[in-house]
Amino acid sequence: MAGKSFLLVGALALLLACPALLATPVAGRTIGQIVRADRELTDLAYVLRTHNAGGELDDRRRTLTMFAPTNGAFRKLGRCFGVPSPQIQAVMAFARKFATVDFDQDVRRSVLYHATPGARSWKDLRGSVGYQSLLRGSKYWVSTSADEQGLVGVTPHFPVARVLNRGAPIRADNGLIYKVDLPLLPLN
């Protein structure tokens, strides 16, 4: 009996010491594949599909941390800008009005902004740390408050999104996914 309890205590200690082991596993799938299959991320999947964006999210040769806006995040963004319909198509049509010459390129850049190189566990992200995004020259900050609330933003003083699954990211073959409650908008 003592051997079994020792084994149980050892397993618990390992899980507590390595939070990445607590990530929700989705074996055999990339970040892009998981996004396209997750019911809470159908709006993001629509954006990836209709704008030929997110190829980097299927690359198994690199590991990433993705801050994926949920369907509710896109609806909230639409409400912030006064878009009358909560549908992603209406939000994207509104965004197109403010695009540069190449809207698809703007969308691809925005998707790249939501990912950072390396699979970062919540323990790695804690504190107030700046991370380089996949969008060249762009950084964002991840910070936690005293109650472990995870915030992501363009500067340490301007958080724009809340991490919804901070203790249990979705684990893909090529990294981790944290769901956020607002799309991240790059400054450049």
VOTI-950727 format. One record per residue (C-alpha): residue in one letter; y, x, z. Coordinates in nm, 4 decimals. Layout:
N
NODE  aa         v         u         w
NODE   A         Y         X         Z
...
//
This chain:
188
NODE  aa         v         u         w
NODE   M    0.0000    0.0000    0.0000
NODE   A    0.2412    0.2828    0.0827
NODE   G    0.1861    0.4278   -0.2657
NODE   K    0.2829    0.1003   -0.4350
NODE   S    0.6018    0.0601   -0.2314
NODE   F    0.6958    0.4224   -0.3041
NODE   L    0.6473    0.3560   -0.6755
NODE   L    0.8583    0.0390   -0.6563
NODE   V    1.1385    0.2167   -0.4695
NODE   G    1.1275    0.5009   -0.7224
NODE   A    1.1500    0.2595   -1.0170
NODE   L    1.4444    0.0780   -0.8555
NODE   A    1.6227    0.4079   -0.7902
NODE   L    1.5755    0.5081   -1.1540
NODE   L    1.7228    0.1784   -1.2772
NODE   L    2.0228    0.2051   -1.0452
NODE   A    2.0845    0.5683   -1.1396
NODE   C    2.0716    0.4973   -1.5126
NODE   P    2.2582    0.1738   -1.6002
NODE   A    2.1795    0.2151   -1.9712
NODE   L    1.8206    0.1205   -1.8842
NODE   L    1.9534   -0.2196   -1.7736
NODE   A    2.0921   -0.2876   -2.1215
NODE   T    1.9413   -0.5856   -2.2955
NODE   P    1.6977   -0.4260   -2.5424
NODE   V    1.6754   -0.5434   -2.9010
NODE   A    1.4268   -0.2930   -3.0406
NODE   G    1.4160   -0.2070   -3.4065
NODE   R    1.7580   -0.3488   -3.4972
NODE   T    2.0944   -0.1918   -3.5662
NODE   I    2.4273   -0.3067   -3.4266
NODE   G    2.5032   -0.4752   -3.7591
NODE   Q    2.1694   -0.6591   -3.7642
NODE   I    2.2158   -0.7806   -3.4074
NODE   V    2.5705   -0.9010   -3.4801
NODE   R    2.4456   -1.0958   -3.7821
NODE   A    2.1706   -1.2612   -3.5726
NODE   D    2.3600   -1.3371   -3.2482
NODE   R    2.4830   -1.6982   -3.2199
NODE   E    2.7865   -1.5889   -3.0155
NODE   L    2.8923   -1.3468   -3.2911
NODE   T    2.8647   -1.5647   -3.6046
NODE   D    3.2390   -1.5403   -3.6740
NODE   L    3.2208   -1.1598   -3.6655
NODE   A    2.9143   -1.1762   -3.8915
NODE   Y    3.1151   -1.3949   -4.1325
NODE   V    3.3955   -1.1373   -4.1369
NODE   L    3.1473   -0.8556   -4.2036
NODE   R    2.9765   -1.0482   -4.4843
NODE   T    3.2815   -1.1841   -4.6670
NODE   H    3.4812   -0.8619   -4.6593
NODE   N    3.1987   -0.6145   -4.7207
NODE   A    3.2754   -0.4558   -4.3852
NODE   G    3.0599   -0.3011   -4.1179
NODE   G    2.8282   -0.0760   -4.3183
NODE   E    2.8763    0.1832   -4.0442
NODE   L    2.7198   -0.0629   -3.7987
NODE   D    2.3865   -0.0358   -3.9825
NODE   D    2.3830    0.3452   -3.9997
NODE   R    2.0902    0.4681   -3.7877
NODE   R    2.2059    0.8310   -3.8149
NODE   R    2.4922    0.7819   -3.5716
NODE   T    2.5233    0.6137   -3.2341
NODE   L    2.8132    0.3837   -3.1555
NODE   T    2.9588    0.1642   -2.8867
NODE   M    3.0797   -0.1610   -3.0407
NODE   F    3.3281   -0.3970   -2.8757
NODE   A    3.2271   -0.7144   -3.0603
NODE   P    3.4644   -1.0145   -3.0525
NODE   T    3.2785   -1.3389   -2.9801
NODE   N    3.3325   -1.6665   -3.1668
NODE   G    3.5563   -1.7731   -2.8777
NODE   A    3.7609   -1.4549   -2.9273
NODE   F    3.8474   -1.5501   -3.2842
NODE   R    3.9347   -1.9048   -3.1772
NODE   K    4.1602   -1.7686   -2.9024
NODE   L    4.3301   -1.5393   -3.1534
NODE   G    4.3843   -1.8360   -3.3853
NODE   R    4.5401   -2.0387   -3.1019
NODE   C    4.7698   -1.7460   -3.0137
NODE   F    4.9042   -1.7516   -3.3702
NODE   G    4.9182   -2.1303   -3.3973
NODE   V    4.6360   -2.1667   -3.6515
NODE   P    4.5594   -2.5405   -3.6568
NODE   S    4.1839   -2.5057   -3.7188
NODE   P    3.9511   -2.3113   -3.4888
NODE   Q    3.7291   -2.2199   -3.7860
NODE   I    3.7056   -1.8507   -3.8721
NODE   Q    3.7958   -1.9273   -4.2347
NODE   A    4.1334   -2.0675   -4.1234
NODE   V    4.1969   -1.7686   -3.8954
NODE   M    4.1191   -1.5262   -4.1791
NODE   A    4.3358   -1.7219   -4.4266
NODE   F    4.6231   -1.6978   -4.1798
NODE   A    4.5642   -1.3232   -4.1313
NODE   R    4.5635   -1.2688   -4.5085
NODE   K    4.9345   -1.3657   -4.5160
NODE   F    5.0178   -1.0511   -4.3193
NODE   A    4.7866   -0.8118   -4.5014
NODE   T    4.8825   -0.5099   -4.6994
NODE   V    4.7906   -0.4924   -5.0667
NODE   D    4.4155   -0.4748   -4.9917
NODE   F    4.3120   -0.7386   -4.7356
NODE   D    3.9432   -0.6403   -4.7481
NODE   Q    4.0406   -0.2829   -4.6624
NODE   D    4.2527   -0.4097   -4.3712
NODE   V    3.9513   -0.6058   -4.2428
NODE   R    3.7204   -0.3033   -4.2760
NODE   R    3.9740   -0.0933   -4.0829
NODE   S    3.9869   -0.3571   -3.8097
NODE   V    3.6063   -0.3571   -3.7805
NODE   L    3.6051    0.0233   -3.7510
NODE   Y    3.8624   -0.0035   -3.4728
NODE   H    3.6101   -0.1989   -3.2619
NODE   A    3.3614    0.0898   -3.2496
NODE   T    3.3670    0.4325   -3.0912
NODE   P    3.1234    0.7203   -3.1482
NODE   G    2.8434    0.7540   -2.8923
NODE   A    2.6465    0.4995   -2.6928
NODE   R    2.8511    0.4579   -2.3740
NODE   S    2.7001    0.2859   -2.0732
NODE   W    2.9205    0.0850   -1.8401
NODE   K    2.9054    0.3763   -1.5972
NODE   D    3.0475    0.6025   -1.8731
NODE   L    3.3262    0.3541   -1.9466
NODE   R    3.4380    0.2991   -1.5869
NODE   G    3.7807    0.4169   -1.4841
NODE   S    4.0656    0.4348   -1.7301
NODE   V    3.9602    0.6426   -2.0257
NODE   G    4.0848    0.6726   -2.3827
NODE   Y    3.8315    0.6695   -2.6651
NODE   Q    3.8711    0.7564   -3.0296
NODE   S    3.7744    0.4635   -3.2498
NODE   L    3.5990    0.4996   -3.5845
NODE   L    3.9343    0.4149   -3.7443
NODE   R    4.0855    0.7601   -3.7928
NODE   G    4.3792    0.8343   -3.5696
NODE   S    4.3322    0.5245   -3.3537
NODE   K    4.2500    0.5205   -2.9870
NODE   Y    4.1967    0.2495   -2.7317
NODE   W    4.1526    0.2436   -2.3600
NODE   V    3.8777    0.1027   -2.1450
NODE   S    3.9641    0.0442   -1.7828
NODE   T    3.8177   -0.1314   -1.4857
NODE   S    3.9955   -0.3011   -1.2031
NODE   A    3.8895   -0.2984   -0.8395
NODE   D    3.6650   -0.6001   -0.9022
NODE   E    3.4919   -0.4186   -1.1913
NODE   Q    3.6648   -0.6313   -1.4537
NODE   G    3.6377   -0.4488   -1.7845
NODE   L    3.9479   -0.4391   -2.0013
NODE   V    3.9923   -0.2901   -2.3473
NODE   G    4.3310   -0.2344   -2.5056
NODE   V    4.5546   -0.0177   -2.7179
NODE   T    4.7096    0.1594   -2.4191
NODE   P    4.6110    0.1844   -2.0531
NODE   H    4.9007   -0.0512   -1.9714
NODE   F    4.8317   -0.3130   -2.2372
NODE   P    4.4783   -0.4480   -2.2103
NODE   V    4.4084   -0.7107   -2.4707
NODE   A    4.0410   -0.7955   -2.4308
NODE   R    3.8039   -0.8538   -2.1449
NODE   V    3.4486   -0.7179   -2.1636
NODE   L    3.2172   -1.0154   -2.1079
NODE   N    2.8800   -0.8439   -2.0643
NODE   R    2.9921   -0.5256   -1.8913
NODE   G    2.6821   -0.4804   -1.6747
NODE   A    2.4304   -0.5493   -1.9485
NODE   P    2.5330   -0.4343   -2.2952
NODE   I    2.3080   -0.5228   -2.5856
NODE   R    2.1106   -0.2142   -2.6839
NODE   A    2.0545   -0.1497   -3.0543
NODE   D    1.8705    0.1346   -3.2229
NODE   N    2.2050    0.2944   -3.2993
NODE   G    2.4089    0.2173   -2.9891
NODE   L    2.5390   -0.0451   -2.7488
NODE   I    2.7286   -0.3705   -2.7961
NODE   Y    2.9794   -0.5102   -2.5476
NODE   K    3.1093   -0.8594   -2.6219
NODE   V    3.4855   -0.9038   -2.5810
NODE   D    3.7025   -1.2152   -2.5494
NODE   L    3.9679   -1.1140   -2.8071
NODE   P    3.9621   -0.9049   -3.1257
NODE   L    4.1236   -0.5639   -3.0815
NODE   L    4.4268   -0.5179   -3.3028
NODE   P    4.5088   -0.1577   -3.3997
NODE   L    4.8718   -0.0525   -3.3835
NODE   N    4.8502    0.1577   -3.6998
//
